[in-house]
Amino acid sequence: MTTSSPQKQKGKKQQSAAGLFIFLAVVAALYGLAFLMAPERAIHALHFGLKMLSRLAPILALVFFLMFLLNMFIKPDWIRNHVGHDSGLKGFLIAIASGIISMGPIYAWYGMLKDFHKKGMRPALIAAFLYSRSVKLPLLPLMVYYFGIAYTLVLSFYMILFSAANGLLTEWLASGKKVRSQSGSTE
């Protein structure tokens, strides 16, 4: 794993900040244009956007707080050892179990997963985590009620199985390399 120089990191941060300001300027310009064309609709859209922001702000604050805690307590070595490229079956079990028990909106997890990826989390495990979120523990009893226990168990089993397959396929497609087998050799 290569580390980038402090100058490259500073340049990336400056590009990211510039991109954010450009995005905000474009959004402000679009609102201004919309206000000139249809003031009532533009005000309605602005109110709707502010209402959505007020709903998202607590979730985003929680996400940033969790990211802060994770950065304090989960070190890159732990991530590399447990969900890194050489984690094997253990990594998949951790990612799938974490995906199943994870709660909240999916976008709340993207920032943390990006941070874990920077610290060495394997892309296959990120995809497996996201895919396995489709197994919702609180909704399983309702699913059993409507579809029966056999259907629920088979569907849940296949969602878990395909979360691992989806992770491997995603990693293979994203890297352009062949997926490693559990023994570490390339296929």
Backbone as CSV, one residue per row, in Angstrom:
resi,resn,N_x,N_y,N_z,CA_x,CA_y,CA_z,C_x,C_y,C_z
1,MET,0.849,-1.176,0.000,0.000,0.000,0.000,0.889,1.232,0.000
2,THR,0.647,2.111,-0.913,1.462,3.319,-1.008,0.776,4.453,-0.284
3,THR,1.583,5.296,0.298,1.035,6.477,0.960,1.368,7.693,0.116
4,SER,0.447,8.615,0.059,0.696,9.818,-0.736,1.364,10.873,0.136
5,SER,2.048,11.782,-0.517,2.773,12.820,0.201,1.795,13.837,0.785
6,PRO,2.237,14.578,1.796,1.357,15.598,2.387,0.921,16.647,1.367
7,GLN,1.790,16.963,0.384,1.408,17.958,-0.632,0.271,17.432,-1.502
8,LYS,0.315,16.129,-1.865,-0.771,15.548,-2.664,-2.068,15.541,-1.874
9,GLN,-1.991,15.194,-0.577,-3.187,15.180,0.259,-3.766,16.587,0.391
10,LYS,-2.897,17.579,0.545,-3.362,18.965,0.652,-4.016,19.395,-0.649
11,GLY,-3.452,18.989,-1.783,-4.030,19.311,-3.087,-5.392,18.672,-3.272
12,LYS,-5.546,17.431,-2.804,-6.845,16.754,-2.914,-7.893,17.457,-2.050
13,LYS,-7.500,17.891,-0.856,-8.433,18.600,0.027,-8.851,19.928,-0.597
14,GLN,-7.910,20.626,-1.219,-8.232,21.896,-1.867,-9.157,21.669,-3.047
15,GLN,-8.929,20.598,-3.831,-9.814,20.277,-4.946,-11.206,19.936,-4.444
16,SER,-11.282,19.191,-3.349,-12.572,18.813,-2.777,-13.332,20.042,-2.299
17,ALA,-12.641,20.966,-1.631,-13.280,22.191,-1.157,-13.727,23.050,-2.338
18,ALA,-12.906,23.132,-3.378,-13.276,23.902,-4.566,-14.498,23.283,-5.236
19,GLY,-14.542,21.958,-5.303,-15.695,21.273,-5.884,-16.969,21.550,-5.108
20,LEU,-16.864,21.582,-3.791,-18.027,21.878,-2.951,-18.533,23.294,-3.213
21,PHE,-17.619,24.263,-3.289,-18.035,25.644,-3.541,-18.642,25.796,-4.934
22,ILE,-18.093,25.084,-5.906,-18.672,25.129,-7.259,-20.082,24.542,-7.243
23,PHE,-20.246,23.419,-6.558,-21.571,22.808,-6.457,-22.571,23.758,-5.811
24,LEU,-22.188,24.366,-4.692,-23.078,25.304,-4.008,-23.403,26.514,-4.892
25,ALA,-22.429,26.995,-5.637,-22.661,28.130,-6.540,-23.628,27.751,-7.657
26,VAL,-23.486,26.558,-8.196,-24.403,26.102,-9.252,-25.818,25.957,-8.705
27,VAL,-25.949,25.385,-7.514,-27.274,25.239,-6.902,-27.898,26.611,-6.651
28,ALA,-27.122,27.547,-6.119,-27.632,28.900,-5.870,-28.045,29.572,-7.185
29,ALA,-27.249,29.390,-8.227,-27.590,29.974,-9.528,-28.875,29.363,-10.084
30,LEU,-29.035,28.052,-9.919,-30.260,27.402,-10.392,-31.489,27.889,-9.618
31,TYR,-31.344,28.065,-8.312,-32.455,28.623,-7.530,-32.760,30.048,-7.981
32,GLY,-31.716,30.819,-8.246,-31.932,32.186,-8.736,-32.644,32.197,-10.073
33,LEU,-32.249,31.347,-10.974,-32.905,31.234,-12.281,-34.351,30.782,-12.127
34,ALA,-34.570,29.801,-11.260,-35.940,29.325,-11.019,-36.796,30.441,-10.414
35,PHE,-36.204,31.250,-9.532,-36.946,32.349,-8.929,-37.352,33.386,-9.971
36,LEU,-36.469,33.637,-10.941,-36.799,34.586,-12.007,-37.921,34.057,-12.905
37,MET,-37.951,32.745,-13.123,-38.932,32.159,-14.025,-40.277,31.908,-13.346
38,ALA,-40.255,31.397,-12.119,-41.493,31.080,-11.389,-41.230,31.264,-9.898
39,PRO,-41.394,32.492,-9.399,-41.031,32.780,-8.009,-41.753,31.897,-6.977
40,GLU,-43.052,31.646,-7.187,-43.803,30.853,-6.199,-43.259,29.425,-6.116
41,ARG,-42.987,28.852,-7.282,-42.478,27.478,-7.296,-41.062,27.410,-6.735
42,ALA,-40.269,28.422,-6.997,-38.901,28.447,-6.477,-38.909,28.544,-4.955
43,ILE,-39.801,29.368,-4.419,-39.896,29.489,-2.958,-40.374,28.172,-2.354
44,HIS,-41.353,27.544,-3.020,-41.839,26.236,-2.549,-40.694,25.209,-2.562
45,ALA,-39.907,25.192,-3.638,-38.778,24.260,-3.735,-37.730,24.556,-2.667
46,LEU,-37.479,25.826,-2.398,-36.515,26.201,-1.362,-36.998,25.748,0.013
47,HIS,-38.285,25.946,0.299,-38.846,25.484,1.583,-38.739,23.965,1.700
48,PHE,-39.042,23.270,0.608,-38.943,21.810,0.617,-37.491,21.378,0.864
49,GLY,-36.553,22.016,0.198,-35.139,21.698,0.383,-34.669,21.949,1.807
50,LEU,-35.127,23.066,2.395,-34.754,23.359,3.784,-35.376,22.363,4.756
51,LYS,-36.610,21.942,4.463,-37.261,20.942,5.317,-36.498,19.613,5.245
52,MET,-36.079,19.227,4.048,-35.298,17.997,3.895,-33.962,18.121,4.628
53,LEU,-33.328,19.276,4.527,-32.058,19.493,5.217,-32.245,19.392,6.731
54,SER,-33.354,19.940,7.245,-33.596,19.856,8.690,-33.838,18.413,9.125
55,ARG,-34.390,17.579,8.247,-34.582,16.163,8.571,-33.258,15.402,8.496
56,LEU,-32.415,15.779,7.549,-31.153,15.074,7.362,-30.078,15.505,8.349
57,ALA,-30.149,16.714,8.843,-29.097,17.243,9.718,-28.842,16.359,10.940
58,PRO,-29.886,15.907,11.669,-29.590,15.035,12.820,-28.930,13.718,12.419
59,ILE,-29.359,13.157,11.289,-28.766,11.901,10.827,-27.311,12.126,10.451
60,LEU,-27.035,13.211,9.734,-25.663,13.505,9.350,-24.795,13.799,10.569
61,ALA,-25.355,14.475,11.553,-24.603,14.738,12.790,-24.259,13.421,13.486
62,LEU,-25.216,12.490,13.515,-24.958,11.174,14.110,-23.881,10.435,13.327
63,VAL,-23.945,10.503,12.014,-22.943,9.841,11.176,-21.556,10.417,11.448
64,PHE,-21.444,11.730,11.502,-20.136,12.345,11.770,-19.631,11.974,13.160
65,PHE,-20.541,11.897,14.128,-20.158,11.488,15.479,-19.660,10.043,15.486
66,LEU,-20.384,9.153,14.792,-19.955,7.757,14.705,-18.614,7.639,13.986
67,MET,-18.431,8.423,12.924,-17.150,8.403,12.220,-16.024,8.868,13.138
68,PHE,-16.301,9.867,13.961,-15.318,10.350,14.928,-14.942,9.234,15.902
69,LEU,-15.961,8.547,16.442,-15.697,7.455,17.378,-14.946,6.310,16.701
70,LEU,-15.360,5.966,15.492,-14.691,4.881,14.778,-13.241,5.234,14.482
71,ASN,-12.981,6.480,14.142,-11.603,6.909,13.889,-10.765,6.856,15.159
72,MET,-11.396,7.082,16.301,-10.656,7.032,17.560,-10.345,5.601,17.978
73,PHE,-11.318,4.699,17.796,-11.180,3.368,18.378,-10.836,2.262,17.381
74,ILE,-11.209,2.408,16.123,-10.907,1.377,15.131,-9.749,1.872,14.278
75,LYS,-8.636,1.236,14.463,-7.413,1.640,13.780,-7.275,0.898,12.447
76,PRO,-6.498,1.458,11.521,-6.302,0.810,10.218,-5.801,-0.637,10.316
77,ASP,-4.978,-0.935,11.316,-4.487,-2.305,11.476,-5.632,-3.274,11.752
78,TRP,-6.589,-2.852,12.597,-7.736,-3.712,12.879,-8.542,-3.948,11.605
79,ILE,-8.757,-2.899,10.837,-9.522,-3.023,9.594,-8.795,-3.947,8.627
80,ARG,-7.500,-3.756,8.465,-6.738,-4.616,7.543,-6.768,-6.074,7.994
81,ASN,-6.694,-6.313,9.297,-6.679,-7.689,9.806,-8.041,-8.367,9.722
82,HIS,-9.119,-7.631,9.956,-10.441,-8.253,10.049,-11.284,-8.123,8.785
83,VAL,-11.130,-7.048,8.039,-11.920,-6.871,6.814,-11.048,-6.392,5.657
84,GLY,-9.769,-6.687,5.737,-8.840,-6.309,4.678,-8.795,-7.346,3.573
85,HIS,-7.842,-7.204,2.690,-7.744,-8.077,1.514,-7.452,-9.530,1.867
86,ASP,-6.815,-9.783,2.978,-6.493,-11.161,3.361,-7.417,-11.690,4.454
87,SER,-8.570,-11.078,4.650,-9.470,-11.485,5.741,-10.239,-12.760,5.440
88,GLY,-10.414,-13.102,4.162,-11.056,-14.357,3.784,-12.488,-14.467,4.249
89,LEU,-12.863,-15.665,4.676,-14.240,-15.949,5.096,-14.633,-15.124,6.318
90,LYS,-13.681,-14.919,7.235,-13.949,-14.121,8.440,-14.413,-12.712,8.057
91,GLY,-13.775,-12.109,7.063,-14.156,-10.780,6.613,-15.564,-10.756,6.052
92,PHE,-15.896,-11.780,5.255,-17.256,-11.843,4.705,-18.294,-12.018,5.813
93,LEU,-17.993,-12.853,6.790,-18.942,-13.049,7.893,-19.148,-11.749,8.677
94,ILE,-18.077,-11.022,8.921,-18.195,-9.737,9.638,-19.002,-8.743,8.811
95,ALA,-18.697,-8.638,7.514,-19.390,-7.670,6.654,-20.871,-8.010,6.519
96,ILE,-21.192,-9.273,6.308,-22.588,-9.672,6.126,-23.369,-9.505,7.417
97,ALA,-22.802,-9.954,8.540,-23.491,-9.787,9.826,-23.682,-8.307,10.157
98,SER,-22.672,-7.494,9.878,-22.788,-6.052,10.129,-23.858,-5.430,9.243
99,GLY,-23.928,-5.873,8.000,-24.953,-5.355,7.092,-26.351,-5.717,7.547
100,ILE,-26.521,-6.935,8.051,-27.841,-7.375,8.494,-28.301,-6.594,9.718
101,ILE,-27.397,-6.350,10.655,-27.811,-5.664,11.888,-27.767,-4.142,11.768
102,SER,-27.224,-3.619,10.671,-27.146,-2.163,10.516,-28.535,-1.559,10.370
103,MET,-28.696,-0.389,10.890,-29.989,0.305,10.872,-29.817,1.676,10.225
104,GLY,-30.915,2.287,9.932,-30.906,3.647,9.418,-30.829,3.699,7.914
105,PRO,-30.835,4.899,7.381,-30.798,5.065,5.926,-29.439,4.666,5.358
106,ILE,-29.466,4.159,4.156,-28.248,3.642,3.525,-27.200,4.732,3.315
107,TYR,-27.645,5.938,2.967,-26.666,6.995,2.697,-25.868,7.359,3.937
108,ALA,-26.393,7.040,5.089,-25.667,7.339,6.322,-24.410,6.474,6.454
109,TRP,-24.379,5.344,5.782,-23.251,4.432,5.880,-22.161,4.722,4.861
110,TYR,-22.452,5.456,3.810,-21.490,5.655,2.736,-20.193,6.312,3.215
111,GLY,-20.296,7.333,4.027,-19.100,8.023,4.515,-18.210,7.114,5.349
112,MET,-18.831,6.316,6.229,-18.038,5.411,7.059,-17.388,4.323,6.212
113,LEU,-18.134,3.801,5.240,-17.565,2.762,4.382,-16.416,3.309,3.535
114,LYS,-16.550,4.550,3.094,-15.449,5.178,2.345,-14.215,5.294,3.240
115,ASP,-14.428,5.696,4.483,-13.320,5.815,5.429,-12.688,4.449,5.693
116,PHE,-13.509,3.418,5.869,-12.980,2.066,6.070,-12.199,1.609,4.847
117,HIS,-12.690,1.950,3.661,-11.996,1.568,2.430,-10.611,2.231,2.375
118,LYS,-10.531,3.491,2.756,-9.234,4.185,2.791,-8.275,3.528,3.772
119,LYS,-8.835,2.949,4.840,-8.000,2.317,5.858,-7.694,0.855,5.537
120,GLY,-8.195,0.366,4.410,-7.828,-0.985,3.998,-8.956,-1.988,3.874
121,MET,-10.210,-1.585,4.019,-11.315,-2.535,3.877,-11.433,-2.979,2.429
122,ARG,-11.620,-4.224,2.264,-11.717,-4.843,0.939,-13.012,-4.417,0.237
123,PRO,-12.942,-4.015,-1.032,-14.148,-3.593,-1.760,-15.240,-4.656,-1.808
124,ALA,-14.864,-5.931,-1.875,-15.868,-7.003,-1.887,-16.695,-6.986,-0.612
125,LEU,-16.066,-6.644,0.495,-16.773,-6.638,1.768,-17.689,-5.427,1.897
126,ILE,-17.304,-4.329,1.274,-18.191,-3.159,1.250,-19.452,-3.494,0.474
127,ALA,-19.295,-4.120,-0.685,-20.455,-4.506,-1.492,-21.303,-5.541,-0.763
128,ALA,-20.668,-6.506,-0.097,-21.413,-7.523,0.653,-22.190,-6.878,1.796
129,PHE,-21.574,-5.921,2.474,-22.262,-5.196,3.548,-23.514,-4.510,3.011
130,LEU,-23.355,-3.772,1.916,-24.483,-3.027,1.353,-25.581,-3.963,0.864
131,TYR,-25.219,-5.064,0.232,-26.197,-6.006,-0.295,-26.930,-6.716,0.837
132,SER,-26.209,-7.085,1.885,-26.832,-7.829,2.985,-27.759,-6.969,3.830
133,ARG,-27.725,-5.663,3.623,-28.666,-4.790,4.337,-30.110,-5.068,3.925
134,SER,-30.304,-5.801,2.837,-31.665,-6.114,2.399,-32.333,-7.134,3.319
135,VAL,-31.574,-7.824,4.146,-32.145,-8.720,5.153,-32.420,-7.860,6.384
136,LYS,-33.672,-7.576,6.628,-34.050,-6.691,7.738,-34.610,-7.528,8.889
137,LEU,-33.850,-7.641,9.967,-34.278,-8.445,11.109,-35.640,-8.030,11.676
138,PRO,-35.897,-6.727,11.857,-37.200,-6.355,12.423,-38.386,-6.720,11.521
139,LEU,-38.145,-6.870,10.226,-39.239,-7.166,9.297,-39.419,-8.653,9.029
140,LEU,-38.524,-9.499,9.512,-38.635,-10.931,9.254,-39.935,-11.527,9.800
141,PRO,-40.381,-11.177,11.017,-41.659,-11.740,11.470,-42.834,-11.366,10.563
142,LEU,-42.839,-10.158,10.079,-43.901,-9.728,9.164,-43.824,-10.514,7.858
143,MET,-42.619,-10.752,7.384,-42.437,-11.527,6.163,-42.909,-12.968,6.366
144,VAL,-42.617,-13.540,7.540,-43.090,-14.895,7.855,-44.612,-14.921,7.866
145,TYR,-45.210,-13.911,8.428,-46.676,-13.835,8.499,-47.293,-13.826,7.097
146,TYR,-46.741,-13.021,6.187,-47.325,-12.894,4.849,-46.927,-14.028,3.904
147,PHE,-45.682,-14.511,3.988,-45.196,-15.453,2.989,-44.874,-16.843,3.532
148,GLY,-44.839,-17.015,4.827,-44.510,-18.311,5.413,-43.048,-18.410,5.769
149,ILE,-42.756,-19.341,6.663,-41.392,-19.471,7.170,-40.441,-20.040,6.117
150,ALA,-40.900,-20.983,5.312,-40.021,-21.584,4.304,-39.555,-20.534,3.296
151,TYR,-40.497,-19.735,2.793,-40.158,-18.691,1.831,-39.181,-17.689,2.441
152,THR,-39.453,-17.274,3.667,-38.606,-16.291,4.345,-37.189,-16.823,4.543
153,LEU,-37.073,-18.080,4.973,-35.746,-18.656,5.186,-34.977,-18.812,3.878
154,VAL,-35.650,-19.299,2.839,-34.973,-19.489,1.549,-34.544,-18.142,0.973
155,LEU,-35.442,-17.160,0.995,-35.100,-15.843,0.463,-33.959,-15.209,1.248
156,SER,-34.011,-15.287,2.570,-32.938,-14.712,3.394,-31.612,-15.414,3.124
157,PHE,-31.644,-16.746,2.997,-30.426,-17.502,2.700,-29.827,-17.040,1.369
158,TYR,-30.668,-16.911,0.345,-30.161,-16.492,-0.963,-29.660,-15.048,-0.951
159,MET,-30.315,-14.174,-0.208,-29.819,-12.796,-0.132,-28.447,-12.750,0.533
160,ILE,-28.251,-13.560,1.565,-26.953,-13.613,2.244,-25.898,-14.228,1.329
161,LEU,-26.256,-15.332,0.662,-25.330,-15.988,-0.255,-24.930,-15.057,-1.403
162,PHE,-25.924,-14.396,-1.976,-25.623,-13.521,-3.105,-24.961,-12.216,-2.678
163,SER,-25.035,-11.864,-1.412,-24.288,-10.684,-0.980,-22.795,-10.956,-1.112
164,ALA,-22.365,-12.176,-0.776,-20.950,-12.533,-0.934,-20.582,-12.608,-2.421
165,ALA,-21.453,-13.234,-3.220,-21.180,-13.331,-4.662,-21.144,-11.952,-5.306
166,ASN,-22.071,-11.103,-4.914,-22.106,-9.735,-5.427,-20.832,-8.980,-5.032
167,GLY,-20.369,-9.196,-3.808,-19.140,-8.545,-3.363,-17.942,-8.960,-4.186
168,LEU,-17.806,-10.271,-4.429,-16.683,-10.752,-5.233,-16.755,-10.228,-6.663
169,LEU,-17.941,-10.245,-7.239,-18.107,-9.758,-8.608,-17.822,-8.258,-8.693
170,THR,-18.312,-7.509,-7.717,-18.080,-6.062,-7.690,-16.592,-5.764,-7.574
171,GLU,-15.919,-6.475,-6.698,-14.480,-6.264,-6.534,-13.737,-6.605,-7.819
172,TRP,-14.110,-7.701,-8.455,-13.454,-8.111,-9.690,-13.671,-7.084,-10.792
173,LEU,-14.907,-6.609,-10.940,-15.206,-5.621,-11.973,-14.524,-4.284,-11.688
174,ALA,-14.485,-3.893,-10.420,-13.891,-2.601,-10.057,-12.377,-2.603,-10.193
175,SER,-11.759,-3.727,-9.902,-10.295,-3.757,-9.926,-9.739,-4.105,-11.292
176,GLY,-10.519,-4.793,-12.095,-10.027,-5.214,-13.397,-9.066,-6.383,-13.298
177,LYS,-8.955,-6.953,-12.118,-8.079,-8.099,-11.884,-8.934,-9.311,-11.570
178,LYS,-8.312,-10.470,-11.582,-9.036,-11.688,-11.231,-9.214,-11.746,-9.723
179,VAL,-10.352,-12.271,-9.301,-10.664,-12.390,-7.879,-9.796,-13.485,-7.274
180,ARG,-9.288,-13.217,-6.074,-8.473,-14.212,-5.379,-9.369,-15.261,-4.735
181,SER,-8.898,-16.465,-4.725,-9.626,-17.502,-4.002,-9.267,-17.382,-2.529
182,GLN,-9.923,-18.169,-1.692,-9.689,-18.089,-0.259,-8.255,-18.459,0.105
183,SER,-7.603,-19.277,-0.703,-6.238,-19.691,-0.387,-5.215,-18.602,-0.723
184,GLY,-5.664,-17.572,-1.446,-4.757,-16.484,-1.765,-4.183,-16.570,-3.162
185,SER,-4.379,-17.680,-3.861,-3.869,-17.779,-5.225,-4.868,-17.164,-6.186
186,THR,-4.376,-16.724,-7.348,-5.270,-16.135,-8.333,-5.822,-17.221,-9.216
187,GLU,-7.053,-17.016,-9.663,-7.700,-17.996,-10.519,-7.373,-17.709,-11.964
